[in-house]
Amino acid sequence: MNFFEATYRGTPPWDIGEPQPAFVQLEAEGRIKGPSVLDVGCDTGDTATFLAEKGYRVTGLDSAPTAIAKARKKAKEKGVQAEFLVFDALDLEGLNRRFDTVVDSGLFHVLSDAARQLFVGGLAGVLVPGGAYHMLCFSTREKRLFGPRRLTPEEIRGCFEAQWEEQGIRESRFATNFRRGCSWAWLVSFVRI
């Protein structure tokens, strides 16, 4: 059993029972392009379910079967239509679909450097030209000793050189259920060109 599957047997610190506030704000700003949205590393489906409630056609992916089972249950309880798949985010082109927007709440920062390159290549393959990628990842401002690798804006930009136009890297926060806290993050937006 991998780390994430084992973690989802309980309640991980990033599972706050609602979408990350940064994604709620992006949707309110009209920055989620539709109608089709892919939530990579969808966890237990809070962001995907939120976007489905807003009328988007949403597909959520996660490699942890327990996370996907919880996501399906949440969507059913809320009476919203969203598709949830156990799927490897490093094989996005294997979906054989295109999306207008991809959202990522904490997947990018757990990938190795080599895996990030595969992931970004897959993103380019599943986003329509002009499609948006919005990502929330840990910032180097976060000083707690635990958690995933922290990223600098330069590291992020280095992964999105070809086929991408930066729309912004701004300071944000990850809400957690750990001591009702938040962690420093970057809210990153790129458009596929």
Secondary structure as UniProt FT lines:
FT   HELIX           3..8
FT   TURN            13..14
FT   HELIX           21..28
FT   TURN            29..30
FT   STRAND          36..40
FT   TURN            43..44
FT   HELIX           46..53
FT   TURN            54..55
FT   STRAND          57..62
FT   HELIX           65..78
FT   STRAND          83..86
FT   HELIX           89..95
FT   STRAND          99..105
FT   HELIX           108..110
FT   HELIX           113..126
FT   STRAND          127..139
FT   TURN            140..141
FT   HELIX           153..159
FT   TURN            162..163
FT   STRAND          164..175
FT   TURN            179..180
FT   STRAND          182..192
//
